[in-house]
Amino acid sequence: MLKAIVMGVAGSGKSSVGHAVADHLGAVYFDGDDLHPQSNIEKMAAGSPLDDTDRAPWLDKVGAALMHADSPTLIGCSALKRAYRDRIRAACPQAKFAHLIGDRGVIEVRMSARTGHFMPVSLLDSQFATLEPLQPDEAGFAVDIAQDFHAVVQQMVTRLSRPNS
C-alpha cells in the first residue's frame, strides 16, 4: 500500500500537488503542518526557524500517522534533512519520499502570493540552508516544480505508481 511523503521547502507546492496526486491515485492526502504542536506554529509565525528539538516530536507524529494509515496515504512534510527522513522511516519503513524541487526565486514568488499560511517568506533561506536532497539509497525521487502544474502531478502519479520508485 502506498505510504508517501510529499516533501520540499515551504512554498514548493506540497499541499496543492499532494491533493492532486492523491485524487489521481485514490489516496488520502493530509498536511503534516496539521500535526505541528501550537508552539511550533507560533515560533514559525514569529519568524523563527524550528530547530531539531522542535521538529523531533512532529516528525514522530508524521511517521506514526503514515504507518497507521489504513488506506493509500500521502502526507505533506518538509522532511528537509536526511535525519528527519530517517526518523519518519523508523516509524514507517515503507515510506517513499517525493521531493518537489525548485528555484528559490520561483518559490519566493509563490510564498509571497499565498494567504492564510503561518510560514513567512523570511524563513525561506533557513529552509534552503537546512535542505539535504534525497540520497541514492533513499526510497524516493525528485520532481522539478518549474514545469506546468499538471506535468508535475503526472510525474508524481507515474513515479508513485511504480512499486520500486
ZIVEN-V571636 format. One record per helix or strand of 3 or more residues. SS is the DSSP state (H for helix, E for strand). FROM is the first residue (numbers start at 1). TO is the last residue. If there is no record, write none. Layout:
BEGIN
ss=<SS,SS>
from=<FROM,FROM>
to=<TO,TO>
END
This chain:
BEGIN
ss=<E,H,E,H,H,H,E,H,E,H,H,E,H>
from=<3,14,28,32,38,52,73,82,96,104,121,140,149>
to=<7,25,31,35,45,67,76,91,101,113,130,144,161>
END
